[in-house]
Amino acid sequence: MKDTVDHDTQIPLTELIVCPKCDAVYHLKIPKMGEKAVCERCHALLIAPRHKAGLIIIAISIATFILIIGAAFFPFLDIDAAGNKNSVSVIDAALAFSSGPLLLLALATAGLILFVPLIRVMITLYVLVPIVLDLPPARYAMQAFRASEALRPWSMAEIFALGCAVALIKIADLATVGFGPAFWMFGGLVVLVVAQENFICRWSVWNSLEHPKKS
């Protein structure tokens, strides 16, 4: 996006947009559907409206919710080493460190892998469903969406899946490893997270919350 603003120019705040990364200020120009507005200084994405993006994000969020719940309890790996077989879920792995000084580690692992992504999915549905249905925003929707954005760097389900994939390559020579349903659920979760990040336009969400449609 071009047309940076002179700091001495008096322009209504509703006609400005600020880059969330480098704080560059621009005249607000909403691009057409399918187009993007990008910061000229740091190339951060500012606005990217998409046709029926809200419905797509809601569908992705519901699918993500199902995958997270399933991945928590279904077997993640089946390991066969020297005739000893064992099957473990993500919850089992976290609870294995639930005693002694590693309790905090167990809680942090379960939180970053499961609970934080689950909370963000629930917030996304809470915020977007009324907007898509042309209803007034849900109570405290702005605060909820702000909290979801603050939690975004701490949602690490997809990082956990990629880390496990790397670890499995290293232990493949030591044991026979089988992938359980939860492993593939985490794989699908990675795809859904990338898809949601591609479809969501945060400026559009904030604009809908600040200027709701009158029913």
Phi, psi and omega in degrees: 000132180256198181064063174292159188257134173289132184295338180273354182274132179270108181231137178303143182299331180291347181256012181239156172221138183247133178294129182289348183258313185246359176068018173293142184250134182228157166294136181284118174228110184283121179288165178288165179302130180091347177264170182228148170250122186238142178297130182289334184277308186245359177066021175288146179285127181257308181221135178211073180292141178227147180292126179057032180296326180300315179296320180295317181294321178297316178298318178296320181295319178296316178297320178296318178302313181296317182294320180295316180297314180295319182293337181288330190243335177287156178301135179268316181220149169243119184244130178237109180230118178055039178085354178266119182253142179210142178237134186223141174258172179295320178297318178300318181296321179290319182290342179297338180250025188275008178231152178077201185291347181271007180300317180297323177296319179297316180294319179294319179297311180296322181293312183290327184277321189244305192287319179296311175301323180294318178298318180295322177296316181295322177294319179302314178294319181298322183278316190276328184303311178298323180296314181295326180274008180059036177257163174300147180303148177297156181298134181060028181296321181295317178295322180295316181293324177297320177295321178299319178293324178292329181276349187305316180293343184261003177271106193237027179298317181290327178293322177299317180297317180292322178296321178295321180299319178294318181295324181295326178297324183285330183260004183299331181278346184262336183204160175272121185247128175246144182270125177274175180303324183296328179298315180289330175295318177294324176298316177295327179296321178300315180297318182293321179298316178296317180297318181295318178297330180285329185268329187286135174245104186294327177298319180296321179295313179298319181296321178292326179286324181280330181231070182294152177287142179275125181274000000 
